[in-house]
Amino acid sequence: MKSNRAIPILAVLAGIALIAVAVVYWTEPAKSLPFPDLLGHQAGSNTVHVKHGVASFLLGLACFALAWFKSGPRRVPGASR
């Protein structure tokens, strides 16, 4: 049963981390990013990676939604409402 409790906690932590990454993508130019250039983009560019930030933000929201659904009340099979 402890693994069921760990999933929402890990999902919230992942959501916070992904939203923090989105903020970094939106505020820092490509040449100042602390992340390695894994997608083949030009590393010395002065542009901001808006699409990467949006994708990271949406994944963070998805992690929060997962945590919300996993932490909801458990239904007992056969119980009436």
Z-matrix of the N, CA and C atoms (Angstrom, degrees):
N
C 1 1.448
C 2 1.525 1 112.54
N 3 1.324 2 116.92 1 -23.53
C 4 1.458 3 118.72 2 -179.27
C 5 1.523 4 111.69 3 -66.86
N 6 1.333 5 117.76 4 -29.75
C 7 1.458 6 119.58 5 178.76
C 8 1.525 7 111.14 6 -66.05
N 9 1.324 8 117.08 7 -30.58
C 10 1.466 9 119.72 8 176.72
C 11 1.521 10 111.28 9 -66.56
N 12 1.322 11 116.83 10 -31.82
C 13 1.464 12 120.16 11 179.15
C 14 1.524 13 111.15 12 -79.69
N 15 1.312 14 117.38 13 -26.60
C 16 1.463 15 121.29 14 -177.51
C 17 1.534 16 111.55 15 -73.47
N 18 1.315 17 117.77 16 -29.82
C 19 1.461 18 120.73 17 -176.60
C 20 1.534 19 111.78 18 -62.09
N 21 1.337 20 120.09 19 -49.62
C 22 1.469 21 118.42 20 178.35
C 23 1.527 22 113.12 21 -63.34
N 24 1.322 23 116.94 22 -36.59
C 25 1.466 24 119.79 23 179.77
C 26 1.524 25 110.15 24 -64.81
N 27 1.323 26 117.09 25 -46.08
C 28 1.464 27 120.44 26 178.49
C 29 1.529 28 111.98 27 -65.77
N 30 1.326 29 116.53 28 -35.95
C 31 1.464 30 119.99 29 178.74
C 32 1.525 31 111.22 30 -66.54
N 33 1.323 32 118.01 31 -39.19
C 34 1.467 33 120.81 32 177.73
C 35 1.524 34 110.12 33 -66.29
N 36 1.330 35 117.24 34 -43.30
C 37 1.467 36 120.19 35 178.57
C 38 1.525 37 111.17 36 -62.60
N 39 1.333 38 117.07 37 -41.37
C 40 1.467 39 120.63 38 177.67
C 41 1.530 40 110.53 39 -65.71
N 42 1.330 41 117.43 40 -38.80
C 43 1.462 42 121.18 41 178.09
C 44 1.519 43 112.29 42 -63.08
N 45 1.327 44 116.24 43 -42.80
C 46 1.463 45 120.15 44 177.99
C 47 1.523 46 110.23 45 -63.29
N 48 1.335 47 116.28 46 -44.48
C 49 1.468 48 120.05 47 -179.67
C 50 1.527 49 111.40 48 -63.49
N 51 1.322 50 117.82 49 -42.13
C 52 1.463 51 120.81 50 -179.06
C 53 1.525 52 112.10 51 -68.15
N 54 1.314 53 118.04 52 -36.02
C 55 1.456 54 119.78 53 177.23
C 56 1.530 55 110.07 54 -70.70
N 57 1.323 56 117.47 55 -34.45
C 58 1.466 57 119.90 56 174.74
C 59 1.524 58 110.89 57 -64.68
N 60 1.323 59 117.07 58 -39.33
C 61 1.469 60 121.21 59 176.47
C 62 1.530 61 109.95 60 -63.61
N 63 1.332 62 117.28 61 -39.07
C 64 1.464 63 120.80 62 178.20
C 65 1.521 64 110.95 63 -61.78
N 66 1.323 65 116.86 64 -42.30
C 67 1.466 66 120.06 65 178.73
C 68 1.523 67 110.39 66 -62.92
N 69 1.326 68 116.95 67 -40.20
C 70 1.469 69 120.11 68 178.20
C 71 1.525 70 110.10 69 -64.28
N 72 1.321 71 117.49 70 -43.23
C 73 1.466 72 120.47 71 178.16
C 74 1.523 73 111.63 72 -60.97
N 75 1.337 74 117.18 73 -36.88
C 76 1.458 75 120.58 74 -177.43
C 77 1.525 76 113.24 75 -78.34
N 78 1.321 77 117.98 76 -22.81
C 79 1.463 78 119.71 77 -173.54
C 80 1.519 79 114.27 78 -105.27
N 81 1.317 80 118.49 79 -24.97
C 82 1.458 81 121.29 80 -175.62
C 83 1.524 82 110.82 81 -104.64
N 84 1.336 83 118.20 82 140.10
C 85 1.465 84 119.55 83 172.68
C 86 1.524 85 110.10 84 -69.71
N 87 1.311 86 116.11 85 163.03
C 88 1.462 87 121.31 86 -174.50
C 89 1.521 88 112.69 87 -59.27
N 90 1.314 89 118.05 88 -33.67
C 91 1.460 90 119.69 89 -177.99
C 92 1.529 91 112.23 90 -72.56
N 93 1.334 92 118.27 91 -16.76
C 94 1.460 93 122.00 92 -179.32
C 95 1.523 94 113.84 93 -103.46
N 96 1.318 95 117.81 94 3.08
C 97 1.456 96 120.21 95 -177.16
C 98 1.525 97 110.81 96 -67.82
N 99 1.335 98 116.55 97 137.92
C 100 1.463 99 119.58 98 178.31
C 101 1.526 100 113.25 99 -81.18
N 102 1.328 101 117.19 100 -2.14
C 103 1.462 102 121.51 101 -177.65
C 104 1.522 103 109.84 102 -94.97
N 105 1.332 104 117.58 103 147.75
C 106 1.471 105 118.66 104 176.70
C 107 1.523 106 111.09 105 -69.26
N 108 1.317 107 115.38 106 153.85
C 109 1.463 108 121.31 107 -178.62
C 110 1.529 109 108.34 108 -82.93
N 111 1.327 110 116.63 109 87.53
C 112 1.459 111 121.88 110 -176.10
C 113 1.520 112 113.20 111 -90.89
N 114 1.319 113 117.41 112 -16.10
C 115 1.453 114 120.26 113 -173.41
C 116 1.517 115 113.41 114 -100.14
N 117 1.314 116 117.70 115 4.41
C 118 1.451 117 120.56 116 175.61
C 119 1.508 118 115.34 117 82.62
N 120 1.316 119 118.64 118 14.41
C 121 1.454 120 121.15 119 178.27
C 122 1.518 121 110.11 120 -81.81
N 123 1.298 122 116.09 121 162.74
C 124 1.454 123 121.30 122 -179.55
C 125 1.526 124 109.37 123 -68.96
N 126 1.330 125 116.81 124 122.43
C 127 1.456 126 121.53 125 -172.85
C 128 1.519 127 112.60 126 -73.33
N 129 1.323 128 119.82 127 -31.20
C 130 1.450 129 121.80 128 -175.80
C 131 1.506 130 114.56 129 -89.97
N 132 1.286 131 118.77 130 14.44
C 133 1.460 132 122.74 131 -175.47
C 134 1.523 133 111.47 132 -73.39
N 135 1.327 134 116.27 133 149.05
C 136 1.463 135 122.14 134 176.43
C 137 1.518 136 112.46 135 -92.25
N 138 1.321 137 118.06 136 1.20
C 139 1.463 138 120.91 137 -178.39
C 140 1.522 139 110.54 138 -78.58
N 141 1.318 140 114.66 139 159.69
C 142 1.456 141 121.96 140 176.90
C 143 1.525 142 107.09 141 -101.05
N 144 1.324 143 116.97 142 137.95
C 145 1.467 144 121.67 143 -178.23
C 146 1.528 145 109.51 144 -86.99
N 147 1.316 146 116.14 145 83.12
C 148 1.463 147 121.21 146 -176.17
C 149 1.523 148 110.62 147 -67.59
N 150 1.330 149 117.49 148 -43.24
C 151 1.463 150 119.81 149 -177.83
C 152 1.517 151 111.90 150 -65.19
N 153 1.326 152 117.23 151 -36.59
C 154 1.468 153 119.58 152 177.00
C 155 1.526 154 109.95 153 -65.41
N 156 1.324 155 116.44 154 -38.45
C 157 1.460 156 120.19 155 177.71
C 158 1.512 157 112.38 156 -65.57
N 159 1.322 158 116.78 157 -41.10
C 160 1.466 159 120.77 158 178.38
C 161 1.526 160 110.22 159 -64.20
N 162 1.328 161 117.07 160 -43.68
C 163 1.466 162 120.77 161 179.39
C 164 1.528 163 110.75 162 -62.96
N 165 1.311 164 117.00 163 -43.15
C 166 1.458 165 120.51 164 178.74
C 167 1.527 166 111.02 165 -64.69
N 168 1.318 167 117.08 166 -40.94
C 169 1.461 168 121.64 167 178.84
C 170 1.530 169 110.87 168 -63.10
N 171 1.325 170 117.02 169 -44.04
C 172 1.468 171 120.47 170 -179.78
C 173 1.526 172 111.45 171 -66.38
N 174 1.323 173 116.89 172 -38.01
C 175 1.469 174 119.35 173 175.70
C 176 1.524 175 111.12 174 -65.47
N 177 1.328 176 117.08 175 -36.84
C 178 1.458 177 120.27 176 175.47
C 179 1.512 178 111.95 177 -62.80
N 180 1.331 179 116.72 178 -42.92
C 181 1.468 180 119.91 179 176.50
C 182 1.524 181 111.71 180 -63.70
N 183 1.333 182 116.93 181 -36.85
C 184 1.464 183 120.50 182 177.46
C 185 1.531 184 110.62 183 -64.83
N 186 1.312 185 116.92 184 -37.13
C 187 1.471 186 120.17 185 176.36
C 188 1.524 187 110.78 186 -64.56
N 189 1.338 188 117.39 187 -40.56
C 190 1.458 189 120.17 188 176.69
C 191 1.531 190 111.26 189 -64.14
N 192 1.326 191 117.43 190 -39.75
C 193 1.463 192 120.61 191 178.06
C 194 1.526 193 110.85 192 -64.45
N 195 1.325 194 116.85 193 -41.32
C 196 1.466 195 120.78 194 177.04
C 197 1.525 196 110.37 195 -60.29
N 198 1.320 197 117.03 196 -45.12
C 199 1.462 198 120.71 197 178.97
C 200 1.525 199 111.40 198 -62.15
N 201 1.327 200 116.40 199 -39.23
C 202 1.454 201 120.51 200 179.99
C 203 1.530 202 111.05 201 -64.53
N 204 1.331 203 116.40 202 -46.64
C 205 1.460 204 119.37 203 -178.52
C 206 1.524 205 112.01 204 -69.80
N 207 1.317 206 117.97 205 -34.85
C 208 1.460 207 120.57 206 179.76
C 209 1.521 208 112.55 207 -74.85
N 210 1.326 209 118.58 208 -21.37
C 211 1.458 210 120.61 209 -177.88
C 212 1.526 211 112.78 210 -96.60
N 213 1.317 212 117.55 211 4.08
C 214 1.455 213 120.89 212 -179.41
C 215 1.516 214 111.75 213 -70.81
N 216 1.327 215 116.39 214 172.33
C 217 1.467 216 119.68 215 -179.43
C 218 1.527 217 111.36 216 -65.62
N 219 1.317 218 114.78 217 144.96
C 220 1.467 219 120.79 218 178.73
C 221 1.523 220 109.38 219 -85.02
N 222 1.317 221 115.76 220 139.29
C 223 1.471 222 119.75 221 176.55
C 224 1.514 223 108.34 222 -97.34
N 225 1.302 224 114.88 223 135.77
C 226 1.455 225 120.57 224 177.47
C 227 1.527 226 107.72 225 -90.31
N 228 1.348 227 117.08 226 126.48
C 229 1.464 228 118.95 227 -179.32
C 230 1.528 229 110.60 228 -62.72
N 231 1.311 230 116.76 229 134.39
C 232 1.444 231 123.01 230 177.73
C 233 1.522 232 114.51 231 87.67
N 234 1.314 233 117.25 232 -5.19
C 235 1.471 234 119.66 233 179.54
C 236 1.518 235 109.75 234 -81.78
N 237 1.309 236 116.68 235 140.18
C 238 1.465 237 119.86 236 178.39
C 239 1.515 238 108.96 237 -87.00
N 240 1.317 239 114.86 238 155.66
C 241 1.473 240 120.64 239 -179.00
C 242 1.469 241 111.08 240 -85.08
